[in-house]
Amino acid sequence: QVQLVESGGGLVQAGDSLRLSCVASGRTFSGFAMGWFRQAPEKERVFVAAIPWSGPSTYYSYSVNGRFTISRDNAKNTVYLQLNSLEPEDTAVYYCAAANAAPYTYSDYLEYDHWGQGTQVTVSS
């Protein structure tokens, strides 16, 4: 069993930055592809960013590309999401997810096997 715990959310103003963290425990972090998704009130959960277990590739949704950066530190079993130039439209609960096998698309939530409880990000205008 894998446990994922997110942290770093909060209330900020438009234009500010935040860094979200997701720590994995309960099983080796090795081999997991990691992703971030978000869900705004009364909306579906949508893909934000993803990173494979190894290598330089990263994947972003169109809406956050150029503003958000995903990274990971496998020695610390942690994946990060740096959120810059935040906009009110970024307000949502942000979820960390881990995939046992290499995802095909990285953006489909069905490809992920383990989920955290989420951390709230609220951006005021």
C-alpha positions as CSV (number, residue, x, y, z in Angstrom):
1,Q,0.0,0.0,0.0
2,V,1.2,3.5,-0.9
3,Q,0.3,6.6,1.0
4,L,0.6,10.0,-0.5
5,V,0.5,13.1,1.6
6,E,0.3,16.6,0.0
7,S,1.2,19.8,1.6
8,G,2.0,23.4,0.7
9,G,-1.4,24.7,-0.3
10,G,-2.8,28.0,1.0
11,L,-4.5,31.3,0.3
12,V,-2.5,33.6,-2.0
13,Q,-3.1,36.6,-4.2
14,A,-3.0,36.6,-8.0
15,G,0.6,36.6,-9.2
16,D,2.0,34.9,-6.2
17,S,3.7,31.5,-6.0
18,L,3.4,28.3,-4.1
19,R,5.2,25.1,-3.9
20,L,3.3,21.9,-3.3
21,S,4.9,18.8,-2.0
22,C,3.8,15.2,-2.1
23,V,5.6,12.6,0.1
24,A,5.1,8.9,-0.6
25,S,5.4,6.2,2.0
26,G,4.5,2.6,2.5
27,R,6.3,1.2,-0.5
28,T,9.4,2.0,-2.5
29,F,9.1,5.1,-4.6
30,S,11.0,3.4,-7.3
31,G,9.3,3.1,-10.6
32,F,6.3,5.3,-10.0
33,A,5.3,7.8,-12.5
34,M,3.8,10.8,-10.6
35,G,1.2,13.3,-11.5
36,W,-0.7,16.2,-10.1
37,F,-4.4,16.8,-10.8
38,R,-6.8,19.4,-9.5
39,Q,-10.5,19.7,-8.9
40,A,-12.3,23.0,-8.6
41,P,-15.7,23.2,-6.9
42,E,-18.5,21.5,-8.9
43,K,-16.0,20.6,-11.7
44,E,-14.2,17.4,-12.7
45,R,-10.8,16.4,-11.6
46,V,-8.3,17.5,-14.4
47,F,-4.7,16.8,-15.2
48,V,-2.1,19.4,-14.3
49,A,1.3,17.9,-14.6
50,A,3.2,14.6,-14.6
51,I,6.7,13.2,-14.5
52,P,8.1,9.8,-15.2
53,W,10.1,7.8,-12.7
54,S,13.3,8.8,-14.4
55,G,14.5,10.9,-17.3
56,P,14.1,14.6,-18.2
57,S,10.5,14.4,-19.5
58,T,7.7,16.4,-18.0
59,Y,4.1,16.9,-19.1
60,Y,1.8,19.8,-18.5
61,S,-1.8,20.8,-19.3
62,Y,-2.1,23.7,-21.6
63,S,-3.5,26.0,-18.9
64,V,-0.5,25.7,-16.6
65,N,2.4,25.2,-19.2
66,G,5.0,27.8,-18.6
67,R,3.7,28.7,-15.1
68,F,3.9,25.4,-13.2
69,T,6.9,23.1,-12.8
70,I,6.9,19.5,-11.7
71,S,10.0,17.9,-10.2
72,R,10.9,14.9,-8.1
73,D,13.5,13.9,-5.6
74,N,13.5,10.1,-5.5
75,A,15.9,10.0,-2.6
76,K,13.3,11.8,-0.5
77,N,10.3,10.0,-2.0
78,T,8.9,13.4,-2.9
79,V,7.4,15.1,-5.9
80,Y,7.0,18.8,-6.1
81,L,4.8,21.2,-8.0
82,Q,6.0,24.8,-8.2
83,L,3.1,27.2,-9.0
84,N,4.1,30.6,-10.3
85,S,2.0,33.5,-11.6
86,L,-1.1,32.1,-9.9
87,E,-4.5,33.1,-11.2
88,P,-7.9,32.9,-9.6
89,E,-8.7,30.1,-12.1
90,D,-6.1,28.0,-10.4
91,T,-8.2,27.8,-7.3
92,A,-8.8,24.1,-6.6
93,V,-7.9,21.1,-4.5
94,Y,-4.7,19.7,-5.8
95,Y,-4.1,16.0,-5.7
96,C,-0.9,14.0,-6.0
97,A,-1.1,10.6,-7.8
98,A,1.2,7.7,-8.4
99,A,1.1,5.2,-11.2
100,N,2.4,1.6,-10.8
101,A,3.1,1.3,-14.5
102,A,4.3,3.9,-17.0
103,P,1.2,5.8,-18.1
104,Y,0.3,5.9,-21.8
105,T,-1.0,9.4,-21.8
106,Y,0.0,10.7,-18.3
107,S,-3.0,12.9,-18.4
108,D,-5.7,10.3,-17.8
109,Y,-6.6,10.0,-14.1
110,L,-7.5,6.3,-14.7
111,E,-3.8,5.5,-15.3
112,Y,-3.0,6.3,-11.7
113,D,-3.3,3.8,-8.9
114,H,-2.7,5.8,-5.7
115,W,-4.0,9.2,-4.6
116,G,-3.4,11.6,-1.8
117,Q,-6.1,13.5,0.1
118,G,-5.4,16.8,-1.6
119,T,-4.3,20.2,-0.6
120,Q,-6.4,23.4,-1.1
121,V,-5.0,26.2,-3.2
122,T,-7.0,29.4,-3.2
123,V,-6.0,32.4,-5.3
124,S,-7.7,35.7,-4.7
125,S,-8.0,38.5,-7.3
